[in-house]
Amino acid sequence: MKAQKDWFKDRGYPHFTNKTPVSIRKNVERYVTNPKKVTKHSFSPLIFKEIKQRRYKLSDFNGVERRSHKKLKKGKIISNRKIREILYATHIDAHIYSYYAQKIITPKYEAYLNKNQQLSNSITAYRQIETEDKIKFKNNVHFAKDVFEEIKRRENCVVLVLDIENFFPSLNHKKLKLAWAKILGNKTLPKDHFNLFKATTRFSYVKLKDLKTKNSHFDEKELSKLRKTGKHTFFESIKDLIESDIIIHKNQKKDDDNNLMGIPQGLPISALLANIYMLDFDETVVKELTLKHNVFYRRYSDDIVMICDENQIGLIEDFVKSEMEINKLTVSLEKTEKTLFKINKGRLQSYKIEKDGSLKINIPLNYLGFEFYGYQTLIKSKNLAKFYREMKQTVKRKHKRVETIKEKYLLDEAPIFKRKIYRLYSFKGEKTRLLPAKKTIYFNGKAKTEYFDRKFRGNYLRYAYRAADDLEAPEIKRQLRNHWKILQKTLKKYDFSNTKK
């Protein structure tokens, strides 16, 4: 059953304005559907946080290539980790972004794409695209399958994977404004849309770590006091934020002409605006490469895939570089992954094309979390490593809690509660189910606890098993066949009274 997106979402995080529970949905709807209200709406500062991702990848150390969590840059050894900058809005601001994205702009964007099926097929991210059986919407597994099936169909071909550098922070404001108006069918933005445009380009923000004022932790006593008055916020009002010592930053990213650039990544409207921004590039690629040179093109946000003949590599690189400059963006051609596929000993085989033009056999194409070798498809090794790392870290954390309990209550033995671990990290959590949950809210200073059922959508193994079926790749299930042994071995490392040694 296809689940249509609802623009209204009861978000749980604290911010600078209060939460908007489902009970006041009608009031919120009256507000966000009134263009005059939106035109005059004063958007609050965003909250900025960093998501750090460990990366274990091939790096060059003075001519020696080896896999490491570190890399050599300008003579210094630095971390390989990837830092994603996320900014998120207050609850009412998020509702405005979400309503305009889903109910006003997206239908016009989709109507524009549907005039050109080749163009519509090429843009995959942040859209609700039906599967062939019309039962559900496509996800990254289906998009990866489309690319892999095209490679199998062509057999002898080259796949180029290009990545746009600093995509969201690099979007040119003038070009975004023109693209936004074009989708609406106007020469300029209406007043309500222009207010959204200003909020997403001239934004201000507060760093989440700056809100942790008590020894790098939140002031839980103050937050609890606010909750008891019915406010799930960091301050009593925006005025208190302004009068506090917290620094409110402004977007300071500028291009070569000293003009502000970039939009925040993390708003309900950000992904749609990025797609709209890239529309001119998408149309040009389809017109000049797909139709004229039979180049297969897919763009998933800032990940670009092109499938072509071996003698077309130079043509495509020159074209992309030129078009990216027109669109005020940068693609690092030195980092472009080039994978050759051809028949070898009766089966389709992958080869990495090195910088010097030599071929390295059995190096897969990495795309949307999968490794495609031509003759088999596997889950990306670093994603699998992350799954096992999280499993081991969770057990380790639980062991620390058990040790604290033993010390506090002078116990010789203490059990570990395995049910949640099995649900998250084993085949026992593969199925969806309803789980009992509760939340406490304050009304007129009195606590009220509500009990409800929370939907558990399945764990990573559910995703992997489904991907194996959708991609017709049973080898993915073989990748995970030892997960139960690894989990049990991890549990046995620690002194839990209810774990068999």
PyMOL commands that set and color helices and strands:
alter all, ss='L'
color gray80, all
select helices_A, chain A and resi 22-32+35-40+91-113+117-122+140-154+168-170+173-184+191-201+208-211+220-228+238-243+270-277+279-293+310-326+333-335+381-409+418-425+427-429+460-470+475-479+483-492
alter helices_A, ss='H'
color red, helices_A
select strands_A, chain A and resi 46-53+57-61+64-68+70-73+76-79+82-88+157-163+204-207+249-250+296-300+303-308+337-344+347-353+359-361+365-367+370-372+377-379+433-443+446-456
alter strands_A, ss='S'
color yellow, strands_A
deselect
rebuild
show_as cartoon
